[in-house]
Amino acid sequence: QLKLVDSGGGLVQAGESLRLSCAASGFTSDNYVIGWFRQVPGKEREGVSCISRNHGSTFYTDSVKGRFTLSRDNAKNTVYLQMNSLKPEDTAVYYCAARVAYPYCSGNFFEYDYWGQGTQVTVSS
């Protein structure tokens, strides 16, 4: 079975950093993309970033550009989201997701096929 496990969230103060991980397993093809989304109560799930597993192309939403960086370790089938200079408004549950059937980055959560369980990121002021 295809599975994503996301981890690395926690409680930090504004200006500090966190590194989230998304470990993928059970995929029959290497051709997929990993997106990161975040959600807070009362708001829509927001696309944060995306990386192509094979091509390495990355995309970021404007609010995190210059602060968040995606990377991948294909040998470990793991994607990392390095989050620097965190702000209180970054507080959310962060999810990684895989898009397999049509492996191109998208900011729309409903276009992704598989999801991690979510990891809480809390940034205090």
C-alpha positions as CSV (number, residue, x, y, z in Angstrom):
1,Q,0.0,0.0,0.0
2,L,1.2,3.5,-0.7
3,K,1.9,5.4,2.4
4,L,3.2,8.9,3.4
5,V,4.5,9.6,6.9
6,D,5.1,13.3,7.7
7,S,6.9,14.4,10.8
8,G,9.0,17.1,12.4
9,G,6.5,19.6,13.7
10,G,6.7,21.2,17.1
11,L,6.5,24.4,19.1
12,V,9.0,27.2,18.3
13,Q,9.3,30.9,18.8
14,A,9.1,33.4,16.0
15,G,12.3,33.5,14.0
16,E,13.3,30.0,14.7
17,S,13.3,27.0,12.4
18,L,11.8,23.6,11.9
19,R,12.5,20.8,9.4
20,L,9.6,18.7,8.3
21,S,10.0,15.3,6.7
22,C,7.8,13.2,4.4
23,A,8.8,9.6,3.9
24,A,7.1,7.8,1.0
25,S,6.8,4.0,0.6
26,G,4.9,1.5,-1.5
27,F,5.0,3.4,-4.8
28,T,5.4,1.3,-7.9
29,S,6.6,4.3,-9.9
30,D,9.2,6.9,-9.1
31,N,7.4,9.5,-11.2
32,Y,5.4,11.5,-8.7
33,V,5.4,14.9,-6.9
34,I,5.2,15.7,-3.3
35,G,3.3,18.7,-2.1
36,W,3.1,20.4,1.3
37,F,-0.1,21.9,2.5
38,R,-1.2,23.5,5.7
39,Q,-4.5,24.1,7.3
40,V,-5.8,26.0,10.3
41,P,-9.4,25.9,11.7
42,G,-11.8,27.9,9.6
43,K,-9.5,28.2,6.6
44,E,-9.0,26.3,3.4
45,R,-6.1,23.9,3.0
46,E,-3.3,26.0,1.5
47,G,-0.7,24.8,-0.9
48,V,2.7,25.7,0.5
49,S,5.2,24.0,-1.8
50,C,5.8,21.2,-4.2
51,I,8.7,19.2,-5.5
52,S,9.1,16.7,-8.4
53,R,10.6,13.5,-7.1
54,N,12.6,12.9,-10.2
55,H,13.1,16.3,-11.8
56,G,13.7,18.2,-8.6
57,S,11.7,21.2,-9.7
58,T,10.3,23.2,-6.8
59,F,7.5,25.7,-6.3
60,Y,6.6,27.9,-3.3
61,T,3.6,30.0,-2.5
62,D,4.5,33.7,-2.2
63,S,4.1,33.9,1.6
64,V,7.0,31.4,2.2
65,K,9.4,32.3,-0.6
66,G,12.8,33.0,0.8
67,R,12.0,31.3,4.1
68,F,11.1,27.7,3.2
69,T,13.2,25.3,1.1
70,L,12.3,21.9,-0.3
71,S,14.9,19.2,-0.8
72,R,14.8,15.5,-1.4
73,D,16.8,12.4,-0.7
74,N,15.7,9.9,-3.3
75,A,17.7,7.1,-1.8
76,K,15.6,7.4,1.3
77,N,12.4,8.3,-0.6
78,T,12.1,11.3,1.7
79,V,11.3,14.9,1.0
80,Y,12.2,17.7,3.5
81,L,10.7,21.1,4.1
82,Q,13.2,23.4,5.8
83,M,11.2,26.2,7.4
84,N,13.3,29.2,8.5
85,S,12.3,32.6,10.0
86,L,9.0,31.2,11.2
87,K,6.2,33.5,11.9
88,P,3.1,33.1,14.0
89,E,1.0,33.1,10.9
90,D,2.8,29.9,9.8
91,T,1.0,28.1,12.6
92,A,-1.0,25.2,11.1
93,V,-1.2,21.5,10.7
94,Y,1.2,20.6,7.8
95,Y,0.5,17.7,5.5
96,C,2.5,16.2,2.8
97,A,0.7,14.7,-0.2
98,A,1.6,12.8,-3.3
99,R,0.3,13.3,-6.8
100,V,0.8,10.1,-8.8
101,A,-1.8,9.8,-11.6
102,Y,-0.8,13.2,-13.1
103,P,2.6,13.9,-11.6
104,Y,2.8,17.7,-11.9
105,C,2.9,20.2,-9.1
106,S,-0.4,21.8,-8.1
107,G,-1.6,24.0,-5.3
108,N,-5.0,22.3,-5.2
109,F,-5.3,19.8,-2.4
110,F,-8.1,17.8,-4.2
111,E,-5.7,17.0,-7.0
112,Y,-3.4,14.9,-4.8
113,D,-3.9,11.2,-4.3
114,Y,-2.2,10.2,-1.0
115,W,-1.7,12.1,2.2
116,G,0.3,11.9,5.4
117,Q,-1.4,12.2,8.7
118,G,-0.3,15.7,9.4
119,T,2.1,17.3,11.8
120,Q,1.4,20.3,14.0
121,V,3.6,23.4,13.7
122,T,3.0,26.1,16.3
123,V,5.0,29.4,16.2
124,S,4.6,31.6,19.2
125,S,5.3,35.4,19.3
